[in-house]
C-alpha cells in the first residue's frame, strides 16, 4: 500500500513539475515570432532562454522521437514480455509431443532470439540518432523563435 501511495506522489510531482512546464502549441509554433538571429551571440541568447522556457515541450519532442524510432521500442519489450510470459504461463515443465519443455529451455530460446535482435537493432547507433535528431530540432527551434516580452523581465526576477 505504501508503494502505491509513493507511486501516486511521484506521478503528481511529475505532473506538477514537468507537465506544468508545457507551453500551448499556439505559443510553441507561433509563426509571428520566427526570425533568423542576427549573429551568433543572439542565437546563443535565444537558445539559452528558449531551452528553459520551452523545456517541457522539448522533453515531449525527445519522448516522441524515442518512441518513434523503430529500433528502440520493440527489442526491450520483446525481452521483458518474453520473461513475463515465461513466468506466467510456463512455471512448470510441460510435455510437448515427445519433448519436455522447461523454463530454462524457454529462457535459452528467448536469449537465442532476443540477443541477435538486440545486436541488429544497434542500440548505440539508435542512441546517437536520438541525441542528434532531438538536438537538431531543439536547437533549430530555440534559435529561430524570438523570446517573448517576458524574457526582458526574467533577469529582473533572477536578481530579486
N, C-alpha and C positions, 0 to 999 in steps of 0.2 A: 504494500500500500504506500509505503514511503517512497518507493521508486516511482510510482505513478505520479505522486504529488511533485516530485523533483522534475519529472519529465514535463509536466504541465507548467511548472515555473520556468523551465528552460524555454519552452515554446512561447510563453508570454513575454519573457525578456527578449527573445529573438524578434518577436513581432513589434515590441516597443522600440528596440534599437535599430534593427535593420529595415524592417518594412515601413517604419515611420520616416525613414530617410528617402523613400521613393518619391520622386517628383512626378507630377502628372505628365502624360505623353504630350499634351499641348505645350508644356514648358520645355520638355526634353527635345522635342522635334520642332521648335519654333523657327520657321524659316526667316523671320524678320531679324533674328539675332545671329544669323550665319554671315560671317565675313572672313576674309583672309587676313591673318595677322600681318602687321606692317613689318615686323622684324622678329628675330629670334627671341629677344627679351620679352616682347609682348606675347609670343607663343608660349614661352615658359611660364609667364604670369597667368595666362588663361588656363593652361594645363594644371598648374598648382591650385588655382581656385576651383575649377570645374571638377577636378577629381574628388575634392572634398564635398562640393555642393551636390554632385550627382552620384555619390558613392553607392547609394542603394541601386540606382539604375544600372551602373556599371557592374555591380555584383550580379544583377539579374542577367545581364548580357553574358557574363562568364558562365553562369549556370546554364543558360540556354545553349551556348556553344559546347559546353561539356556534355550535355545530353544529346546534342545533335550529332556529334562525332560518332560514327558507327562503330569504331574500333574500341571506344571506351566502355560503352554500356554493356554489350552482350556477354563478354567473357567473364567478368566477375559475377554477373547474375547467373551465368551457366554454372560456375563453380559453387556459388552459395546455394543456388537452387538444387544442384545435384546433391550437396551434403544434406540439405534438409529433407529432400525426397528419400534419400537412402535411410536416414534416421527415422523418418515417419513410416515408410511403407515396407522397409526390409530390416527390421531389428533382429529377426531370427533367420537362420539359414532356410532356404526354400528349395524344393525339388522342381527342376525344370527339365522335363524329359528324363534322361539318364544322368544328368549332372546336378550337383548340389551347389547352389549359388549362395555365397556368404557375403557379409558386409565387406570383408576385406577384398574380395574379388570385385565387388561393385565400386569400391573406392579406387582400386587399381585401374579399372576401366575408365572411371571419371578422370583420373590423372593422365591416362594414356590419350584421352580425347582432349582434355582441357589444357594441358601444358603446351602441346604444339599450337593450339589455337591462341593461347596467350602469347607465345613467341611470334606467331604470324601477325597478331594484332599490333605488335611493336609498341608497347606502352610508352617507351621513351620518346619515340617519334611523335606519338599522339600527344604526349605532354607538351612537347615543344610546339606542335601545331596549335594547341590550345593557347599557350602563352603568346605565340606570335600573332594569331588571329585576333585574340582579345586585345592585345597591346596595340595593334594597328588600328582597330576600330575605336578603342577608347582614346588613344592619343589624337587620332584624326578628329573625332567629335569634340574632345576637350579643347583642342587648339582652334577649331573653327567657330565655336559658339562664344559670342561675346558675353562676358559676365553681366548680370543684371545690375540695376541701380543699388541693390542691397549689398553688392560686393564693395562698394565705397565705404560702407559702414562696418564692414567686417573687421577692419583694422582698428576702428574706434572701439568696438565691442571687446576685442582682444586686450586692449590697453586698460579697460575699466575693470 
